[in-house]
Amino acid sequence: MPRGRYSLHDTHDHTPLGEEHFHCATGPSGWRYTAQTTAPGGDITGSVDLTIDELGRPIRLELHAGAWQVRAAALDGLTWVRTDPAGDHAQEGNAPAHAFTGASPAFLVATARLLRLEPGGPATRVRLVSFRPPVLAPLTVDQSWSLLTRTAHPADSGFLPVDNFLVSDLATGDQHEVHLAGDVVLAAPGIELEDLDTPPSTFT
């Protein structure tokens, strides 16, 4: 069960945005990731709880950021309920999309698991619903993912495959790389792995 800490920063000016303290685990029914986010000063700012099935489809998502909350799942596409800070209104939403995304590194792992790309294969288009702090407003985005390389790196238990993806935003044309080892993000824009207590898990 990998447990560790990511640092998060603004992708434009590298301003520190805080940290995400996480643990995750694979199982016979899929993968679960839970985390608590903190501000640069250490105050708790939110939480992430994501569960996907063995095919990478989102079974359950619960996000908290400030006083905002989102609960979501794959149902008739993607369905979610977003609750305002006062708790007076619950806004329901639905979109014909494949999975969720957002600020958490968990979403990169989940999307890669869903697509199951092979090195050197064609790019695959995916539609995602994004929820980002501080207000978790839903935004539908279209991305293209391709797996550039898969390299074996020495590890205590043998060799660990590290995948290097190229991700393109189809609306803006922006491109960036994402490096994953099993269910841990090694590097991505705005994300740095600072601590890891146990080795990443690998998907069967």
JOWOVEN-V50648 format. One record per pair of residues at least 4 apart in sequence whose ideal C-beta (glycine too) atoms are under 6 Angstrom apart, sorted by the first residue. I is the first residue (numbers start at 1). J is the second residue. D is the distance in Angstrom with one decimal. If there is no record, write none. Layout:
# JOWOVEN-V50648
I | J | D
I | J | D
This chain:
# JOWOVEN-V50648
1 | 23 | 5.8
1 | 25 | 4.4
2 | 24 | 5.5
2 | 184 | 5.6
2 | 198 | 5.4
2 | 200 | 5.4
3 | 23 | 4.0
3 | 197 | 4.6
4 | 195 | 4.8
4 | 196 | 3.9
4 | 197 | 5.9
5 | 19 | 5.7
5 | 21 | 5.2
5 | 194 | 4.8
5 | 195 | 4.4
6 | 20 | 4.5
6 | 105 | 5.5
6 | 191 | 5.6
6 | 193 | 5.9
7 | 19 | 5.4
7 | 192 | 4.8
7 | 194 | 5.1
8 | 17 | 4.4
8 | 18 | 5.6
8 | 190 | 5.9
9 | 14 | 5.1
9 | 16 | 5.2
9 | 17 | 5.6
9 | 190 | 5.6
10 | 15 | 4.2
11 | 189 | 4.7
11 | 190 | 4.4
16 | 40 | 4.7
18 | 37 | 5.9
18 | 38 | 5.1
18 | 39 | 4.7
18 | 40 | 5.5
19 | 38 | 5.2
20 | 35 | 4.9
20 | 37 | 5.1
21 | 36 | 5.2
22 | 35 | 3.7
24 | 33 | 4.1
24 | 183 | 5.4
25 | 32 | 5.9
26 | 31 | 5.0
26 | 201 | 4.5
30 | 52 | 5.0
30 | 53 | 4.2
30 | 54 | 5.0
31 | 52 | 5.3
32 | 51 | 4.6
33 | 50 | 4.8
33 | 106 | 4.1
34 | 49 | 5.0
35 | 48 | 4.5
36 | 47 | 5.2
37 | 45 | 4.9
37 | 46 | 4.6
38 | 42 | 5.5
38 | 44 | 5.6
39 | 43 | 4.7
39 | 45 | 5.1
46 | 64 | 4.5
46 | 65 | 4.0
47 | 64 | 4.6
48 | 63 | 6.0
48 | 104 | 4.6
48 | 106 | 5.9
49 | 62 | 4.4
50 | 61 | 5.2
50 | 106 | 4.9
51 | 59 | 4.6
51 | 60 | 4.5
52 | 56 | 5.3
52 | 58 | 5.5
52 | 110 | 5.1
53 | 57 | 5.1
53 | 59 | 5.4
56 | 113 | 3.7
56 | 114 | 3.2
57 | 74 | 5.2
58 | 74 | 5.0
58 | 99 | 5.6
58 | 100 | 5.7
60 | 73 | 5.5
61 | 72 | 4.3
61 | 100 | 5.5
62 | 71 | 5.3
63 | 70 | 4.5
63 | 131 | 5.7
63 | 136 | 5.8
64 | 69 | 5.4
65 | 133 | 3.7
65 | 134 | 5.4
65 | 136 | 5.3
66 | 134 | 5.4
67 | 85 | 3.4
68 | 135 | 5.5
68 | 136 | 4.6
69 | 83 | 4.5
70 | 80 | 5.6
70 | 82 | 5.0
70 | 131 | 5.3
70 | 136 | 4.9
71 | 81 | 5.2
72 | 80 | 3.5
74 | 78 | 6.0
75 | 79 | 4.3
77 | 94 | 6.0
77 | 95 | 5.7
77 | 96 | 4.3
77 | 97 | 5.9
78 | 95 | 5.2
78 | 97 | 4.9
78 | 129 | 5.2
79 | 94 | 4.9
80 | 93 | 5.1
81 | 90 | 5.3
81 | 92 | 5.4
82 | 91 | 4.7
83 | 90 | 5.1
84 | 89 | 5.3
93 | 138 | 5.4
95 | 129 | 5.3
95 | 140 | 5.4
97 | 127 | 4.3
97 | 128 | 5.9
97 | 129 | 5.0
98 | 126 | 5.2
98 | 127 | 5.6
99 | 111 | 5.8
99 | 114 | 5.4
99 | 128 | 5.6
100 | 129 | 5.4
101 | 107 | 4.3
101 | 128 | 4.2
101 | 130 | 4.8
102 | 107 | 5.4
102 | 130 | 5.6
102 | 131 | 4.7
102 | 132 | 5.3
103 | 132 | 5.2
105 | 185 | 4.0
105 | 191 | 5.2
108 | 178 | 5.4
108 | 185 | 5.4
108 | 188 | 5.9
109 | 183 | 5.1
112 | 180 | 5.7
115 | 124 | 5.3
115 | 145 | 5.5
117 | 121 | 5.7
117 | 147 | 3.9
119 | 147 | 5.2
119 | 149 | 5.8
119 | 150 | 4.6
123 | 144 | 4.6
123 | 146 | 4.0
124 | 145 | 5.4
125 | 144 | 5.3
126 | 143 | 5.5
127 | 142 | 5.4
128 | 141 | 5.3
129 | 138 | 5.5
129 | 140 | 5.6
130 | 139 | 4.6
130 | 141 | 5.3
131 | 136 | 4.5
142 | 170 | 4.2
143 | 167 | 5.8
144 | 168 | 4.3
144 | 170 | 5.9
145 | 165 | 5.8
145 | 167 | 5.6
146 | 166 | 5.0
147 | 163 | 5.9
147 | 165 | 5.6
148 | 164 | 4.8
148 | 166 | 5.4
149 | 164 | 4.7
150 | 161 | 5.4
150 | 163 | 5.2
151 | 162 | 5.4
152 | 159 | 4.0
152 | 161 | 5.8
153 | 160 | 5.2
153 | 162 | 5.3
155 | 160 | 4.1
155 | 199 | 5.9
160 | 181 | 5.5
162 | 181 | 4.8
163 | 180 | 4.9
164 | 179 | 5.5
165 | 178 | 4.5
166 | 177 | 5.9
167 | 176 | 5.7
167 | 178 | 5.7
168 | 175 | 4.8
169 | 174 | 4.5
176 | 189 | 4.7
178 | 188 | 4.5
179 | 186 | 4.2
179 | 187 | 4.6
180 | 185 | 5.9
181 | 186 | 5.4
181 | 200 | 4.7
182 | 200 | 3.2
182 | 201 | 5.2
182 | 202 | 4.5
183 | 200 | 5.6
183 | 201 | 4.9
184 | 200 | 4.0
185 | 191 | 5.7
186 | 193 | 5.7
